[in-house]
Amino acid sequence: MKPDAEIIAADIGNTGMTLCAMRGLDILATIDVSSSADVAQVRDALGAADHAWPLVVASVNPRGLATLEQAWGRPAFAFGRDGAVPIENRTRTPEQAGQDRLVNSLAARHRAGENVVVVDFGTAITFDVVKGGAYVGGVISPGIGLAMEALHQRTALLPLVRISENKPPAVGDDTVSAINAGAYYGTIGLVTNILAEVVKTYAKPPRVIATGGYGAHLAPEIKGIHETVPELTHLGIALAWAQVHSRTA
């Protein structure tokens, strides 16, 4: 890709949106804002972001995308709506694949080769499977925060607990620490077991990359994850934009 390509890359998830000012694959500045923020709040968060740069988006949240475009003042280039992520999609229903999963797969392929797995620790925990350079599917399961919210919402007495920033003890000595232990070790067990099954589908063990908001917190405890790349989605957006833009330039 062109080393001087300048964009605002936006990853809009179910919980938050992260915008990065990028030159090539270098991240120059980062803005985080809630995906449920209103137009005024997003506009304030954008501050002095350079509106002359293209706003390029991977979104799984239509409302968040609409809010961002209103705050930006003009339409963005949104993958899925305005152009396809340039990776072969071999799934049975390719139109249903999340754009974040496709750009993650593109970035992982660029970083690690044609056989790679991405574990994205977001609102949902997703496993993106790339084989022979193509996105072939994956796994979707509830994320750690979603599990804790469900415990609170679907029970009469259990409180809504903030996720511990540190590794919790395996045995909680009160309700809050017990929930933290269950969410933390339960998520590690879930990812470990799913990842082991996914890796079995490859002829040779693939490289495994973690990303997402809880990736740095949980990935070090999970056998089989080789590295954590927090900026993977934004790198994928930049790579996808460079390829798509070069075709239309």
N, C-alpha and C positions, 0 to 999 in steps of 0.2 A: 504494500500500500504506500501511498505517497507519505513521506515522513512529515510533511508540513500540513496535512489535511486537518482542518480545525472544525470541531463540532461540539455541540452540547449533547452528550449522550445521556438519555434518561431511562432508567429502569423503574417502571411503575408496577409495584406489587400490590397485594391485597391489604397490607398494613402500612407500608411506607413507600415513598419514591425517593430515589437518589439520582441526582443530576451531576455529571462530571464534565467540566471543561477539558477537552482533550486535543492534543496536537499529535497526530499519528496515534501511537499506542501509549503515549505519555499522558498521565492525568495531572492536570495543572491545578485544579481546584474542585472541591466537592461540596454539594448542598444536599442536606437531608430534610425532608418534610413529610408529614403524615399524608397518607393517601386519602384521608377523609377531610383534609384541610379545605377551607373554602377558597374562592378566587383571590380575595384580599390577602389571606394568609400566605398563599403560594406566591403571589406577587411580591409580598414583603420578603419572603425567603429568597427569591431570585435576586433581589438587590441589584447589584451592578453587573450582573451576568451580561456578556456581550451578545445582544440580540441580533447582531449582524451574522453570527455563526449559525449554521443550520441546526435546528433542534431535531434530533433523531431518537426515536423512541421504540423500546420494546415494552409492551404493556399487557398485563393480564387483568387490568382494571379499567373498563370503559369510562366510568365516572371520573376516575383520577386523570385519565387522558384528556377528557373534555375540560376539566378544571384547569389542567396545565396549559392547554391551548388557549383558553380564555385569558389566563394570567400572562401568557407569552405575547398575546396580541395578534397572532397569526397561526395558521395550521402548522403542525409539525409533520415530519416524515415518519409515519408509523409503520413498522414492519407488520405484515399481515394485511393491512389496509391499503398501503400505498406501494408496496413492493414486497417480494418474497425474500426471506433469508436465504442466501446462496449456499445451501447445503441440501443434498439429496434427502428426501423424506420418504422412507419406505414403510411408514405406518399404514394401517388399513384405512384410517380416516385422517389423512394429512391435514385437512382443514381444521381439525380439532387440536392440533399440537400447539401448545403455548409458545408464544414468540420468545419468551425468556429461555425456554428449554432449547429452542433452535439456536439462538445466539450463543448460549452456553456451550452447546455441542460444537459449534463452529470454532469458538475460541479454544476449547479443549483440544480439538483436532489440530489446530494451528500450533498449540503448545506441546502436545504429547504424541501426535501421530494418529493414524487412522483407526486404531482400536483403543478406546478410552471410555471411562465412565465418569460422569459428573454427579456428585451428591450435593444437592442444593438444600441447605438448612434454612428454609423460610417459614412462612405461615403453614405451608405444607412442606414435607420433606420429599423431594423428587429425585429420582435416579434416571439420568439421561444416558442412554446406551448408544454408543457410536461403534459401528462395525464396518470395516472396509471403507471408512471415510464418510459413511452415510448414517443419518439418524434413523434408528430402527424401532425406537419406542422406549419404554422404561417402566417405572413404578412410581405411584403417588401414594403417600401416606400422611396422616396428620402430623403437623409439627409440634414441637414441645410446648410452645405457647398456646396453641389451639387445644391441646390435650388438657392443659391446666384450666383454660376457660371452660371447657366442657364439664370438667369435674365440678366447678363452681355453679354453672348454670343448670346442671341436671341433678343436683343434690340439694337437700334442704339446708344443710349446715356447713358444708365445706366452704372455706373462704376462697376468694380469688387471690392467688399467691404470686408474687413477683419471682421471676426466675433468678436463682442464686447466681451471682457473678463468679463464685468460687465452687470448686468441687465439693458437693455436700457429703456429709457422713452417710454411710450405707443404711444406717438405722436412725430414723428420726426420733427425737425425744419429745416432740410435740406435733400438733397437726400440720403446721407450716413446714417444718423440716421433713416430715414424713411425705408430704406432697412433693416437695423439692426432690427428695431421694427417688420417689417413684417416677417422676417425670424425667429426671436426669439419667438414671440407670435404665429405665424402661426405654428411653429413646436410643441410648447406646446399644442396648440389646436388639432393638428393632432394626437399626441400621446395620449392625454387624451381621445379623442373620440374613437380611434381604441382600446385602452386598455379597455375602458368600454364595448365595444362590445365583445372583446375576453373573458373577465371575465364572461360574461353572458353564455358562452358555458360550464362553469363548474357547477357541482352540488353544490359545496361550493366554496367561493372565494379563489383563490390560492394565494400563496406568489408571489410577483412580484419583480424581481431583475433587476436593471439597470447596464449597463456596456458600454464600448466604450469611444472613445476620448472625446465626448461632454456630456457624462453621468453625470459627477459631476457638470457641468455647468447648465444642463437643468432639471435633475431629481428632485431636491428639489422643483421645481415649479409645479410638476405634481402629482395630487391627485391619489393615488392608487399604487404608487411605494413605496415599503417598505424599500429598502436599495440599495446602490450603491456599486458595487464590481468591481473596475477597472481591477483587475487581473483575472477576472473570466475565460477568455479564456485560460490563461496559467495554471490555476489550472485544467481546463478540459483536457488540453494536458497532464499534469503530471498524472492525474488520468487514462486517457485512456492508456497512455504508460505503467503504472504499471500493468494494467490488461492484456494488449496484451502481454507484455514482460513476465509476469508470466506464460502465456500459452506456450510460446516457449522456456523458459529457461530450 
